[in-house]
Amino acid sequence: MKVTEEKFTVNGITYNIKTPMNTDAKALSDLRLQIDGETENLDRVRGEEYIDLIRFEEIIKIDNENAKNLFLVVTVNNRIIGYSRCTGNPLQRFNHNVEFGVCVLKEFWSYQIGGNLLQKSIKWADDNHIKKINLRVMETNSRAIKLYQKYGFEIEGVLKRDKLLSDGNYYNTIMMARFKEGWN
């Protein structure tokens, strides 16, 4: 689904959050590859599950046309530096919820970008009859966990020893969700 572009200025930088266009596909492919190499908070190591320009064009088209999906990009001076996605499930029994994911270049972590993407996604979900937003987060990513809790997400469960990181240790994945207010 498409949304209205919004501008933010935080700690001296100005960035826009908007719906991506097909012309953003190459930049998104490059960005995803770069971000995967910057942190172990995400599921992939650099190069795994690579999404090329053509596949990103398909994702953009599907997400922009599907009322149960939301794809947002963040730009600074017309450069894409992060994105988030809410992806719905076409099965009727799961049609009330979406899965949220976010990634932002490490150099832009202190500008409330994740929080603004999350707020925009929550508003979209509430406006579009989405009752539950699901996400998964590494147990070691305390900044993200605090952010999600600030916006009403609660811990639903823990996937024990779910991920093997470069230090040779296994870490838990925390499953969190936010339920629409007033929904039982």
NORMO-V292514 format. One line per field, one symbol per residue. phi: phi as a letter, one per 40 degrees, with the letter a starting at -180 (. if undefined). psi: psi as a letter, one per 20 degrees, with the letter a starting at -180 (. if undefined). A space follows every 50 residues. Layout:
phi=???
psi=???
This chain:
phi=.cbccbbbbbfgbbbbbaccbdccdccccccdccccccaccccbcdgcfd bcdccccccdccccccccbbbbbbbbfgbcbaaaabbcbccdcbccbbbb aaabddcbcbbgcdccccdccccdcccbgccabbabacccccccdccccd bgcbcbabccfcbbbccgbcbcbccbabbcdgbc
psi=qqrpqqqqopkiqpqqprpqrhiigghggggggghhihqjhrhqrpiqlp orgghhgggggghhipijqppqqpqoljppirrqqpprpiphijiirqpp qqppphikikkkggghggghggggghikkpippqrqqqhimhgggggghh kjqqphrpoplhporiijqqqqpppqqppppjp.
